[in-house]
Amino acid sequence: MSHAPTIAQIKPTRLEDVKGWFWAVDQLLFDWFLSRQNEDSAHGGDLLELGAYMGKSAILLGEYLREGEEFTVCDLFGAPAPDDSNVAETESSYANLTRLAFETNYLAFHDELPRVIQAPTSVVATEVREASCRFIHIDASHLYEHVHGDIEASRLVAAPGAVVVFDDYRSEHCPGVAAAIWGAVATKDLHVLCVTGNKLYATWGDPAPLQEALLTWLKGREDLWHGTEQVAGARLVRIGGGKAIPPALPKSRYQAPQPAAADTPAGSPARPAPSPMRKLAKDLLPPVVTRAIVRARHRG
């Protein structure tokens, strides 16, 4: 009897096949921030993701890893949670999540896995070098206590000018995320760069240079809406991406081959299109005459 393939056995043929919530506007912003960092040889540092789910955003992050840098992913991947409330959260939301599924998805797009820490994100502060990360994506627990800890860890491991991205900062099902983030903005010098419908982008450094460059880039994007406003005495950029055109995405090794442009054998010249006179002759001459002309041309 045949069995349906498990989620860890399905090989994604494109990034869209990987389960997860990673909209085009945020793909664009990841690409912009990371590409800008990569263009600046002085802006080195590692990449870090807390909470990976099936690897959708991690796959994109891996595209920007430079030689000599390290990409670390921290997730429970089904391991025991640190407390009862976190156990309830992971059992209800991530029952099908396994490390094997993440690795299968990631290796469909990359030759090597990132450094994987299968543990609560509370270990990051001791497992990742201080002031080493230039880009940090936080999408782990939605519980206030854990998000507060993830924010503190990001402050310790962030390199100067690092970008820190938070998921679900305004969703109704996870108010603890919003409480922890805005608390850090109010009391711990976390500076918000911009927000989209799903993610909040921030830095522990001076936000002005990044915001100015971001606004310049946004002015040239017809597929993105943006506006600015003052929030708690600081400028905040709001970005709408309902018409966002995603950047070039990583290619899967299982991507179906593209159909050939034509059936003409390699090295053979393409047959020219019939001229108007030939079309007219074909329409007017009797079929027996047409066939005779064709045979004579072939013999010639």
C-alpha positions as CSV (number, residue, x, y, z in Angstrom):
1,M,0.0,0.0,0.0
2,S,1.4,3.4,-1.0
3,H,1.7,6.2,1.5
4,A,1.6,10.0,0.9
5,P,5.0,11.6,1.3
6,T,5.7,13.3,4.6
7,I,6.4,17.0,4.7
8,A,10.1,16.2,5.1
9,Q,10.2,14.2,1.9
10,I,8.6,16.8,-0.4
11,K,11.3,18.5,-2.4
12,P,10.4,22.1,-3.2
13,T,10.8,23.2,-6.8
14,R,10.6,26.9,-5.9
15,L,10.7,29.1,-2.8
16,E,6.9,29.5,-3.0
17,D,6.6,25.7,-2.4
18,V,8.1,26.0,1.1
19,K,5.4,26.5,3.8
20,G,5.6,29.8,5.7
21,W,4.5,33.4,5.7
22,F,7.0,35.6,3.9
23,W,5.4,38.2,1.7
24,A,6.9,39.8,-1.4
25,V,7.3,43.2,0.3
26,D,9.5,41.7,3.1
27,Q,11.4,39.6,0.5
28,L,12.2,43.0,-1.1
29,L,13.3,44.6,2.1
30,F,15.5,41.6,3.1
31,D,17.1,41.9,-0.3
32,W,17.6,45.6,0.0
33,F,19.1,45.6,3.5
34,L,21.3,42.6,2.8
35,S,22.5,43.7,-0.6
36,R,23.4,47.1,0.8
37,Q,25.4,45.4,3.5
38,N,27.1,43.2,0.9
39,E,28.1,46.1,-1.2
40,D,29.9,47.7,1.7
41,S,33.1,45.7,2.3
42,A,33.5,47.4,5.7
43,H,30.1,46.2,6.8
44,G,30.9,42.5,7.7
45,G,29.2,40.2,10.1
46,D,27.2,37.0,10.5
47,L,23.6,36.3,9.9
48,L,21.2,35.0,12.6
49,E,17.6,33.7,12.6
50,L,15.6,32.8,15.7
51,G,12.7,30.6,14.7
52,A,12.9,29.0,11.3
53,Y,9.6,27.1,10.8
54,M,10.1,25.3,7.4
55,G,13.0,27.5,6.3
56,K,11.4,29.9,3.9
57,S,13.1,33.1,5.1
58,A,16.3,31.2,6.0
59,I,16.6,30.0,2.4
60,L,16.6,33.7,1.2
61,L,19.0,34.8,4.0
62,G,21.5,32.1,2.9
63,E,21.8,33.8,-0.5
64,Y,23.6,36.8,1.1
65,L,26.1,34.9,3.1
66,R,29.7,35.9,2.2
67,E,32.9,34.0,2.5
68,G,34.1,33.8,6.0
69,E,30.7,34.6,7.5
70,E,28.5,32.3,9.5
71,F,24.7,31.8,9.3
72,T,23.1,30.5,12.5
73,V,19.6,29.3,12.8
74,C,18.1,28.6,16.3
75,D,14.8,26.7,16.6
76,L,13.3,24.0,18.9
77,F,12.5,21.8,15.8
78,G,10.2,19.7,18.0
79,A,12.5,19.4,20.9
80,P,11.1,19.9,24.4
81,A,10.0,23.5,25.1
82,P,11.5,25.3,28.2
83,D,8.2,25.9,30.0
84,D,4.5,24.8,30.0
85,S,3.2,27.8,28.1
86,N,5.8,27.4,25.4
87,V,4.9,23.7,25.2
88,A,1.2,24.6,24.6
89,E,2.2,27.1,21.9
90,T,4.5,24.7,20.0
91,E,2.0,21.8,20.1
92,S,-0.8,23.9,18.7
93,S,1.1,25.8,16.1
94,Y,4.0,23.7,15.0
95,A,2.9,20.1,15.5
96,N,4.3,19.0,12.1
97,L,7.6,20.9,12.4
98,T,10.8,18.8,12.3
99,R,14.4,19.6,11.8
100,L,14.5,17.1,8.8
101,A,11.8,19.2,7.0
102,F,13.8,22.3,7.5
103,E,17.0,20.7,6.3
104,T,15.3,19.1,3.2
105,N,13.9,22.5,2.2
106,Y,17.2,24.4,2.8
107,L,19.3,21.9,0.9
108,A,17.0,22.1,-2.1
109,F,18.5,25.7,-2.6
110,H,21.9,25.6,-1.0
111,D,24.9,23.2,-0.9
112,E,25.5,23.4,2.8
113,L,23.3,23.8,5.9
114,P,23.7,26.8,8.2
115,R,24.8,26.3,11.7
116,V,21.8,24.8,13.4
117,I,21.2,25.2,17.1
118,Q,18.3,23.0,18.2
119,A,17.4,24.6,21.5
120,P,15.4,27.4,23.0
121,T,16.4,30.8,21.7
122,S,17.5,31.7,25.3
123,V,20.9,30.0,24.5
124,V,21.7,32.4,21.7
125,A,23.4,35.0,24.0
126,T,26.0,32.4,25.0
127,E,26.2,30.4,21.7
128,V,26.7,33.4,19.3
129,R,29.6,35.7,19.6
130,E,29.0,39.2,21.0
131,A,28.7,42.0,18.5
132,S,29.1,39.6,15.5
133,C,25.8,39.7,13.6
134,R,24.9,42.2,10.9
135,F,21.4,40.9,10.2
136,I,19.0,39.3,12.8
137,H,15.6,37.9,12.0
138,I,13.4,37.1,15.1
139,D,10.4,34.9,14.5
140,A,10.4,32.5,17.4
141,S,8.0,32.4,20.4
142,H,5.1,34.9,20.5
143,L,5.1,34.9,24.3
144,Y,6.2,38.2,25.9
145,E,8.8,36.7,28.2
146,H,10.6,34.9,25.4
147,V,10.4,37.8,22.9
148,H,11.8,40.0,25.6
149,G,14.7,37.6,26.0
150,D,15.2,37.4,22.2
151,I,15.4,41.2,22.1
152,E,18.0,41.3,24.8
153,A,20.0,38.6,23.0
154,S,19.9,40.6,19.7
155,R,21.3,43.6,21.5
156,L,24.3,41.6,22.7
157,V,25.1,39.9,19.4
158,A,24.3,42.8,17.0
159,A,27.3,44.3,15.3
160,P,27.4,48.1,14.8
161,G,24.7,49.2,12.4
162,A,23.0,45.7,12.4
163,V,19.4,45.4,11.2
164,V,17.0,43.5,13.5
165,V,13.7,42.2,12.0
166,F,10.7,41.2,14.1
167,D,7.8,39.2,12.8
168,D,4.2,39.4,14.0
169,Y,4.7,42.7,15.7
170,R,1.0,43.7,15.4
171,S,-1.0,40.5,15.0
172,E,-4.0,40.1,17.3
173,H,-3.0,36.5,18.3
174,C,0.4,37.6,19.7
175,P,0.2,40.8,21.7
176,G,3.2,39.8,23.7
177,V,5.4,40.5,20.7
178,A,4.2,44.1,20.3
179,A,4.5,44.7,24.1
180,A,8.1,43.4,24.1
181,I,9.2,45.4,21.0
182,W,7.6,48.7,21.9
183,G,8.9,48.3,25.5
184,A,12.4,48.1,24.1
185,V,11.8,51.1,21.9
186,A,10.7,53.1,24.9
187,T,13.4,52.0,27.4
188,K,16.3,50.2,25.7
189,D,17.4,52.4,22.6
190,L,15.9,50.1,20.0
191,H,15.2,52.3,17.0
192,V,12.5,51.5,14.5
193,L,13.5,51.9,10.8
194,C,10.3,50.9,9.1
195,V,7.2,48.6,9.3
196,T,5.3,46.5,6.8
197,G,2.1,44.6,7.4
198,N,3.9,41.8,9.0
199,K,7.4,42.8,10.0
200,L,9.1,45.6,11.9
201,Y,12.7,46.5,11.0
202,A,14.9,48.1,13.6
203,T,18.5,48.8,14.7
204,W,20.4,49.3,17.9
205,G,22.5,52.0,16.2
206,D,21.7,55.4,14.5
207,P,18.6,54.9,12.3
208,A,19.0,58.1,10.2
209,P,21.5,56.9,7.6
210,L,19.6,53.7,6.9
211,Q,16.3,55.5,6.8
212,E,17.6,58.2,4.3
213,A,18.9,55.5,2.0
214,L,15.7,53.5,2.3
215,L,13.5,56.5,1.5
216,T,15.6,57.2,-1.6
217,W,15.2,53.6,-2.8
218,L,11.4,53.7,-2.1
219,K,10.9,56.8,-4.2
220,G,12.0,54.7,-7.2
221,R,9.6,51.8,-6.5
222,E,6.3,52.1,-8.2
223,D,5.1,48.8,-6.7
224,L,5.5,49.9,-3.1
225,W,3.6,52.6,-1.2
226,H,5.3,54.4,1.6
227,G,4.8,57.2,4.1
228,T,6.5,58.6,7.2
229,E,5.2,59.8,10.6
230,Q,6.6,60.6,14.0
231,V,6.1,58.0,16.7
232,A,7.3,58.8,20.2
233,G,9.4,61.6,18.8
234,A,11.2,59.5,16.2
235,R,10.6,59.1,12.4
236,L,9.0,55.9,11.3
237,V,8.6,54.7,7.7
238,R,5.5,52.8,6.8
239,I,5.5,50.6,3.7
240,G,2.6,49.0,1.9
241,G,3.4,46.1,-0.5
242,G,0.1,45.0,-2.0
243,K,1.6,45.3,-5.5
244,A,5.1,44.4,-4.5
245,I,7.2,42.6,-7.2
246,P,9.5,40.1,-5.4
247,P,13.3,40.2,-6.0
248,A,15.1,37.4,-7.8
249,L,14.6,34.4,-5.6
250,P,16.9,31.4,-4.9
251,K,16.6,28.6,-7.5
252,S,15.8,25.1,-6.3
253,R,17.9,22.2,-7.6
254,Y,14.6,20.4,-8.2
255,Q,13.2,23.1,-10.4
256,A,11.6,21.7,-13.5
257,P,13.6,22.2,-16.7
258,Q,12.2,25.0,-18.9
259,P,10.7,23.8,-22.2
260,A,12.9,24.2,-25.3
261,A,12.3,27.3,-27.3
262,A,11.8,25.3,-30.5
263,D,11.8,21.7,-31.8
264,T,14.5,22.4,-34.4
265,P,17.5,20.0,-33.8
266,A,20.6,21.6,-32.4
267,G,22.7,23.0,-35.3
268,S,19.9,23.0,-37.8
269,P,18.7,26.3,-39.2
270,A,15.2,27.3,-38.4
271,R,12.7,27.0,-41.3
272,P,11.9,30.5,-42.6
273,A,8.3,31.6,-42.4
274,P,6.5,31.2,-45.8
275,S,6.4,34.3,-47.9
276,P,3.0,36.0,-48.9
277,M,3.5,34.7,-52.5
278,R,3.9,31.1,-51.3
279,K,0.9,31.3,-49.1
280,L,-1.1,32.7,-52.1
281,A,0.1,29.9,-54.4
282,K,-0.8,27.2,-51.8
283,D,-4.3,28.7,-51.6
284,L,-4.9,28.9,-55.4
285,L,-3.1,26.0,-57.0
286,P,-4.7,22.5,-57.1
287,P,-3.3,20.1,-54.4
288,V,-1.7,17.8,-57.1
289,V,0.3,20.7,-58.5
290,T,1.3,21.9,-55.0
291,R,2.6,18.4,-54.1
292,A,4.6,18.2,-57.4
293,I,6.3,21.5,-56.7
294,V,7.2,20.4,-53.1
295,R,8.7,17.1,-54.4
296,A,10.7,18.9,-57.0
297,R,12.1,21.3,-54.4
298,H,13.1,18.4,-52.1
299,R,14.9,16.7,-55.0
300,G,16.7,19.9,-55.7
